[in-house]
Amino acid sequence: MHPYIQIHTIVLCIIISSFFISCNAEDTRPPQTQSSLVLGLSHIRSLYTPSMALVNSTSYDFLDIIEPVTAYTDGYLLSLNLGTPPQVFQVYLDTGSDLTWVPCGSSSSYQCLDCGSSVKPTPTFLPSESTSNTRDLCGSRFCVDVHSSDNRFDPCAAAGCAIPAFTGGQCPRPCPPFSYTYGGGALVLGSLSRDSVTLHGSTHGSGAGAGPLPVAFPGFGFGCVGSSIREPLGIAGFGRGALSLPSQLGFLGKGFSHCFLGFRFARNPNFTSPLVMGDLALSSASTDGGFVFTPMLTSATYPNFYYVGLEGVVLGDDDGGSAMAAPPSLSGIDAQGNGGVLVDTGTTYTQLPDPFYASVLASLISAAPPYERSRDLEARTGFDLCFKVPCARAPCADDELPPITLHLAGGARLALPKLSSYYPVTAIRDSVVVKCLLFQRMEMEDDGDGTSGGGPAAVLGSFQMQNVEVVYDLAAGRVGFRPRDCALHA
């Protein structure tokens, strides 16, 4: 969700450890027999109902997992079914982090600071209500990963085990509580849990039946969060680390794809965006025309994230418009792991650094038709450019604002859909609507000594990925983009 993540160990347990019913020393994972999964992002529909026959991921060879995804205020939500029987949660899809977590405990015990009053987690996970729930142990690879330790014995040492126990792999103590810190000051505190997660899979082979089946993946590791700052809902981490959802399900050797519907479909139960994991995502990208591919860059500092290189931006016609070359920090990643463009579904708006961002704004003002600026909307929304655009009837798609094309490394050119760049932020009044440029200035992290903390130089946010099919081809080390009407292909 955010480009900068720091992990810290906390010894004081303030999370709901009493809710966990048992400990499990096995590092269970589903066998790597699935070739694809198709998921969907939805904020109201359960992916499991008691009337559906549940199958175990160990019993069938799955061709795809497909689930619906739905726009929600400032991101896209995926339904997760955790536990036995399943408890259903709506969590943000986030390619910018690894940990999957849900609010835990009673609705009254879960605390979310600085979350506002409009969004509240409903429901919260109750480990005691799941017969398959276990508390993860300090020696598991997930525990080591969530604590980001260079020394795999650190979590067991923090749990209070004696040296012979943890060096011999015999420490029976649970994984210590963790803190997971996102950029922008967001923070979650929790304990690491294991349980079954249920998703939809399509199968091949005998006896599996036709159509999508609810598939249970046992031993899924996730954060059981009892308190947070600025994170009222859960998150499904889709990064490249061991804790991420596609990694635990065995799809990081292949890839996944999504096609986000426009935010105008937010909260509409009849429209969902497909999220596909596995062979189907890759085969669609290789057989269907219209995709442009750019190399997936790797950062030595942040190896779990998805990076691409940006070489320039063109305003107007791609062949004759106003072109601006991007600085080297955007087109590549240096030896310290800094630079490049982070592809992050958990960040809403694309962020560009100054002075490049300032030059884009100046060129856009020059290239735009003589629309009047809406200074009051700029001040109220925080967006840098808002124009009063003539419009007699919604959806106000016809305007003369210059289209924006991203020139990516490897010769790929991504023409952003108009509504993914300029969005009407007001209703039509007197045949005029106000449209704002939904890009933002990149705020660089500070190491505390007045210097930049490094990391990605820019972020490609989810809003600019609306009506663009994006495939993360991990097998070939590339990212593909194809503009399309995602509502027609949902």
C-alpha positions in Angstrom: 0.0 0.0 0.0 2.8 2.3 0.7 6.3 2.5 -0.8 8.2 2.4 2.4 7.8 -0.4 5.0 9.6 -1.0 8.2 9.1 -3.9 10.5 9.8 -3.8 14.3 9.6 -6.4 17.0 7.7 -5.5 20.1 8.0 -7.4 23.3 5.0 -6.0 25.1 2.0 -8.1 24.0 -1.1 -5.8 23.6 -2.8 -8.0 21.0 -5.4 -10.7 21.5 -3.1 -13.7 22.2 -5.8 -15.3 24.4 -8.0 -15.8 21.4 -5.7 -18.3 19.8 -6.6 -21.9 20.5 -3.4 -23.8 19.8 0.1 -23.7 18.5 1.4 -25.6 15.4 5.0 -26.3 14.9 4.6 -27.4 11.2 5.3 -24.9 8.5 2.4 -26.1 6.3 2.0 -25.0 2.7 -0.3 -26.2 0.0 1.5 -28.4 -2.5 2.5 -26.5 -5.7 0.0 -28.2 -8.0 -2.1 -25.2 -8.9 -1.5 -23.7 -12.3 -3.9 -20.7 -11.9 -6.3 -19.0 -9.6 -8.8 -16.4 -10.6 -9.9 -14.0 -7.8 -12.2 -11.1 -7.7 -12.3 -7.8 -5.8 -15.7 -7.3 -4.1 -16.7 -5.4 -1.0 -20.0 -7.2 -0.3 -20.1 -10.6 -1.8 -18.9 -13.6 0.1 -16.7 -16.0 -1.9 -18.0 -18.9 0.1 -21.5 -20.0 1.0 -22.5 -23.1 3.0 -24.4 -24.4 0.0 -21.3 -24.7 -2.1 -19.2 -27.9 -1.9 -15.8 -27.0 -0.4 -12.8 -28.8 -1.8 -9.3 -28.9 -0.4 -6.4 -27.5 -2.3 -4.4 -30.7 -1.8 -7.0 -32.8 -3.6 -7.2 -31.2 -7.1 -5.0 -29.6 -9.7 -6.3 -26.1 -10.1 -6.1 -24.3 -13.4 -7.0 -20.8 -12.2 -8.2 -18.8 -9.2 -10.5 -16.0 -10.1 -12.2 -13.6 -7.6 -14.1 -10.3 -8.0 -12.6 -7.0 -7.0 -14.6 -3.8 -6.3 -13.6 -0.2 -6.1 -13.9 1.3 -2.6 -13.3 4.9 -1.8 -9.5 5.0 -2.4 -8.6 1.4 -3.4 -9.9 -2.0 -4.4 -11.2 -4.7 -2.1 -10.8 -8.4 -2.2 -13.0 -10.8 -0.1 -11.1 -13.2 2.1 -12.8 -16.2 3.8 -10.7 -17.2 6.8 -11.2 -20.0 9.2 -13.5 -23.0 9.7 -16.3 -22.2 9.3 -15.3 -19.2 7.1 -15.4 -15.7 8.4 -15.6 -13.2 5.6 -13.5 -10.0 5.3 -13.1 -7.2 2.8 -9.4 -6.2 2.5 -7.4 -3.9 0.3 -5.5 -5.4 -2.6 -1.9 -4.1 -2.1 1.0 -4.9 -4.4 3.2 -2.6 -2.3 3.4 -4.9 0.8 3.6 -8.6 1.7 1.6 -9.1 4.9 -2.0 -10.1 4.8 -3.9 -9.0 7.9 -7.4 -8.6 9.2 -8.8 -6.9 12.3 -9.0 -9.3 15.2 -10.9 -9.5 18.5 -14.3 -8.2 19.4 -15.6 -5.1 17.6 -15.2 -3.2 20.8 -11.7 -4.4 21.6 -10.2 -3.6 18.1 -8.7 -0.1 18.1 -8.0 2.1 15.1 -6.5 5.5 15.8 -6.7 8.4 13.4 -9.1 6.4 11.1 -12.0 8.8 11.1 -15.6 7.9 11.9 -16.8 7.0 8.4 -14.9 3.7 8.0 -15.0 0.9 10.6 -13.9 -2.7 10.3 -16.8 -5.0 10.0 -16.5 -7.7 11.1 -13.4 -8.6 13.2 -11.8 -12.1 13.1 -12.5 -14.3 16.1 -9.8 -17.0 16.3 -11.7 -18.9 19.0 -14.6 -19.4 16.5 -12.4 -21.2 14.0 -11.6 -24.9 14.5 -8.6 -24.7 12.2 -6.9 -21.6 13.8 -3.4 -21.9 15.3 -0.9 -19.4 16.6 2.3 -19.4 14.5 5.5 -20.4 16.3 8.6 -18.3 16.7 10.7 -20.6 14.5 8.5 -20.5 11.4 9.8 -18.8 8.3 6.7 -16.5 8.4 7.6 -15.3 11.9 11.2 -14.6 10.8 9.9 -12.8 7.8 7.3 -10.6 9.6 10.0 -9.5 12.0 12.5 -8.8 9.1 15.4 -10.3 11.0 18.8 -11.1 9.6 19.1 -13.6 12.3 16.5 -16.3 12.2 16.9 -17.0 15.9 15.8 -13.4 16.9 12.1 -14.1 17.2 12.6 -17.1 19.4 15.0 -15.2 21.5 12.5 -12.4 21.9 9.9 -15.1 22.8 12.1 -16.1 25.8 13.4 -19.5 24.5 16.7 -20.9 25.8 19.6 -21.1 23.3 19.6 -24.9 23.0 15.9 -24.8 22.2 15.9 -22.3 19.4 19.1 -23.3 17.8 17.8 -26.9 17.8 14.5 -25.8 16.3 12.6 -27.1 19.4 11.2 -23.8 20.8 7.5 -24.3 21.3 6.7 -20.6 22.0 4.5 -18.5 19.8 5.8 -15.9 17.4 6.2 -12.6 19.3 3.8 -9.8 18.5 4.9 -7.6 15.6 4.5 -4.0 14.4 4.2 -3.4 10.7 4.8 0.2 9.6 3.7 1.6 6.3 4.6 4.9 4.7 2.6 8.0 5.7 2.6 7.0 9.4 0.2 4.0 9.1 0.9 1.2 11.6 -0.6 -2.1 12.6 0.1 -4.2 15.7 -0.7 -7.9 15.8 0.2 -11.5 16.2 0.9 -14.0 13.5 -1.8 -16.6 13.0 -2.3 -19.7 10.7 -5.7 -20.7 9.3 -7.5 -21.9 6.2 -8.2 -19.4 3.5 -11.0 -20.1 1.0 -10.9 -18.8 -2.6 -12.5 -19.7 -5.9 -10.6 -22.0 -8.3 -11.3 -23.6 -11.7 -10.0 -27.1 -12.1 -8.9 -29.7 -14.6 -8.7 -33.4 -14.0 -11.3 -36.0 -13.1 -13.8 -35.7 -10.4 -13.4 -32.0 -9.8 -16.7 -30.9 -11.4 -17.4 -28.0 -13.7 -17.2 -24.4 -13.0 -15.5 -22.5 -10.1 -15.2 -24.3 -6.8 -14.5 -22.9 -3.4 -11.0 -24.0 -2.6 -9.5 -24.2 1.0 -5.8 -23.5 1.4 -4.7 -24.7 4.9 -2.0 -23.2 6.9 -2.2 -19.7 5.5 -0.1 -17.2 7.5 -1.7 -13.8 8.3 -1.6 -11.0 10.8 -4.3 -11.0 13.5 -4.3 -7.2 14.2 -5.7 -5.8 17.4 -4.9 -2.2 16.9 -3.8 0.1 14.1 -3.1 3.7 13.1 -4.8 5.0 9.9 -5.6 1.4 8.7 -9.2 0.7 9.5 -9.6 -2.3 7.0 -7.4 -5.3 6.4 -4.9 -5.7 3.6 -4.1 -8.6 1.2 -0.3 -8.3 0.5 0.5 -9.1 -3.1 4.3 -8.4 -2.9 7.0 -10.8 -3.8 8.0 -11.8 -0.2 7.3 -15.2 1.5 4.3 -13.8 3.4 2.4 -12.5 0.4 -0.8 -14.1 -0.6 0.3 -15.2 -4.1 3.6 -16.5 -2.6 1.9 -18.7 0.0 -0.5 -20.0 -2.7 2.4 -20.9 -5.0 2.0 -18.4 -7.8 5.1 -16.2 -7.6 6.8 -18.5 -10.1 4.1 -17.5 -12.6 2.2 -14.2 -12.1 -1.2 -12.6 -11.8 -3.3 -9.9 -13.4 -6.0 -7.4 -12.6 -8.3 -5.1 -14.6 -9.7 -2.3 -12.3 -13.1 -0.9 -13.0 -13.5 2.8 -12.7 -14.2 4.3 -9.3 -17.7 5.2 -10.5 -18.5 1.6 -9.9 -17.5 1.8 -6.2 -20.0 0.1 -3.9 -21.9 -1.3 -6.8 -22.4 -5.0 -6.2 -23.2 -5.7 -9.8 -19.8 -4.8 -11.1 -16.5 -6.4 -10.0 -13.0 -6.5 -11.4 -11.3 -9.8 -12.1 -8.1 -10.7 -10.3 -6.4 -13.7 -11.9 -3.5 -15.7 -10.5 -1.5 -18.3 -12.5 -1.4 -19.6 -16.1 -4.6 -17.9 -17.2 -3.2 -14.5 -16.5 -0.1 -15.2 -18.5 -1.8 -17.0 -21.4 -4.2 -14.1 -21.8 -1.3 -11.7 -22.0 0.5 -13.8 -24.6 -2.4 -14.6 -26.8 -4.6 -11.5 -26.7 -3.3 -8.5 -28.6 -2.9 -4.9 -27.4 -0.5 -5.5 -24.5 2.7 -3.5 -24.2 5.4 -5.0 -22.0 8.2 -3.3 -20.0 11.0 -5.0 -18.0 10.3 -5.6 -14.3 13.1 -3.9 -12.4 14.5 -5.2 -9.1 15.6 -3.2 -6.1 18.3 -4.5 -3.8 16.8 -2.5 -1.0 13.2 -3.4 -1.6 13.3 -6.7 -3.5 9.7 -7.6 -2.8 8.1 -4.8 -4.8 7.2 -4.4 -8.5 9.2 -1.7 -10.3 9.2 -0.4 -13.9 11.2 2.3 -15.6 9.7 5.5 -16.8 11.6 7.2 -19.6 9.2 10.1 -20.4 5.7 11.6 -20.5 3.9 12.9 -23.5 1.0 15.3 -23.3 -1.3 15.3 -26.3 -0.8 13.2 -29.4 1.9 10.6 -28.8 3.7 11.4 -32.0 3.5 15.2 -32.0 2.6 16.2 -28.4 4.6 17.8 -25.7 7.3 15.3 -24.6 9.3 15.5 -21.4 12.2 13.1 -20.7 12.2 11.6 -17.2 15.3 11.9 -15.1 17.6 8.8 -14.8 16.2 8.1 -11.3 12.8 7.2 -12.8 14.1 5.0 -15.6 16.3 2.8 -13.5 17.4 1.7 -10.0 20.9 2.4 -8.7 23.2 0.1 -6.8 21.8 1.2 -3.5 18.3 0.0 -4.6 16.9 3.5 -5.1 14.9 4.8 -8.0 12.4 3.4 -10.5 8.6 3.5 -10.5 6.8 1.4 -7.9 3.6 -0.3 -9.3 1.4 0.0 -6.2 -2.3 -0.8 -6.1 -2.3 0.4 -2.4 -1.4 4.0 -3.4 -4.4 5.8 -4.9 -2.8 8.4 -7.2 0.3 8.3 -9.3 3.2 10.3 -7.6 6.0 12.0 -9.5 9.1 13.7 -8.0 10.1 17.3 -8.4 11.4 19.0 -10.5 10.0 16.5 -13.1 6.5 16.8 -11.7 6.7 20.6 -11.8 7.7 20.5 -15.5 4.7 18.1 -16.2 2.4 20.6 -14.6 3.8 23.5 -16.5 3.6 21.7 -19.8 0.0 20.6 -19.1 -1.0 24.2 -18.4 0.5 25.3 -21.7 -1.0 22.4 -23.6 -4.5 22.6 -22.1 -7.2 24.6 -23.8 -8.2 27.9 -22.3 -10.3 26.4 -19.6 -10.7 28.5 -16.4 -8.8 27.2 -13.4 -10.8 26.3 -10.3 -8.5 27.6 -7.6 -11.1 27.0 -4.8 -11.3 23.3 -5.7 -7.5 23.0 -5.9 -7.4 24.4 -2.4 -10.1 22.2 -1.1 -9.0 18.9 -2.7 -5.3 19.3 -2.6 -4.9 18.5 -6.3 -2.6 20.8 -8.2 -4.6 21.4 -11.4 -8.4 21.7 -11.6 -10.2 23.0 -14.7 -13.8 24.2 -15.3 -14.8 22.0 -18.3 -18.0 22.6 -20.4 -20.3 19.6 -20.0 -24.1 19.4 -20.6 -24.6 15.8 -19.6 -22.7 13.1 -17.7 -20.3 11.3 -17.9 -18.6 14.4 -19.4 -16.1 12.3 -21.3 -15.6 14.7 -24.1 -13.1 17.5 -23.3 -10.0 19.0 -24.9 -7.6 18.2 -22.0 -4.5 16.6 -23.4 -4.2 12.9 -23.1 -1.2 11.5 -21.1 1.0 8.8 -22.4 3.7 7.1 -20.3 6.9 6.1 -22.2 8.2 3.0 -20.3 11.5 1.2 -20.5 11.9 -1.2 -23.4 9.8 1.0 -25.8 6.4 0.4 -24.2 3.9 3.2 -24.4 0.9 3.3 -22.1 -1.8 5.8 -23.1 -3.8 6.4 -20.0 -7.6 6.5 -20.3 -8.8 10.1 -20.0 -10.9 9.5 -16.8 -7.8 7.9 -15.2 -5.9 11.3 -15.6 -8.7 13.9 -15.2 -11.7 13.2 -13.1 -14.8 15.2 -12.5 -14.8 16.1 -8.8 -18.1 18.1 -8.9 -21.6 17.6 -10.2 -22.6 19.4 -13.4 -23.7 23.0 -12.6 -24.6 25.6 -15.2 -23.3 23.1 -17.9 -19.9 23.1 -16.3 -18.0 20.4 -14.4 -14.7 20.7 -12.6 -12.1 18.1 -13.6 -8.8 17.7 -11.6 -5.5 16.1 -12.6 -5.3 13.1 -10.3 -1.5 13.0 -10.1 0.4 14.1 -7.0 3.8 15.3 -6.0 6.1 12.5 -4.6 6.9 13.2 -0.9 10.3 11.6 -0.2 10.8 10.0 3.1 13.3 11.6 5.5 15.9 9.5 7.3 15.7 12.0 10.2 19.0 13.7 9.4 17.5 15.9 6.6 18.4 13.5 3.8 16.1 11.4 1.7 15.5 7.8 2.8 15.7 6.6 -0.8 13.4 3.9 -2.1 11.2 4.3 -5.3 11.5 7.6 -7.1 7.8 7.5 -8.2 4.7 5.5 -7.8 2.1 4.3 -10.3 -1.1 4.3 -8.3 -4.4 2.4 -8.7 -6.4 5.3 -10.0 -4.2 5.5 -13.2 -4.6 1.7 -13.5 -8.4 2.0 -14.0 -9.6 0.5 -17.2 -6.1 -0.9 -17.8 -5.4 -4.6 -17.7 -2.1 -5.1 -15.8 -0.3 -8.5 -15.9 2.7 -9.2 -13.6 4.6 -11.8 -15.6 7.0 -13.0 -13.0 8.0 -16.0 -15.1 9.4 -13.6 -17.8 10.3 -10.7 -15.5 8.1 -8.1 -17.1 4.9 -6.1 -16.5 2.3 -5.8 -19.3 -0.4 -3.1 -19.8 -3.4 -3.0 -22.0 -6.0 -0.2 -22.0 -9.5 -1.7 -22.1 -13.0 -1.2 -20.7 -12.8 -3.5 -17.7 -16.5 -3.3 -17.1 -17.1 -5.1 -20.4 -14.7 -7.9 -19.5 -15.5 -8.3 -15.8 
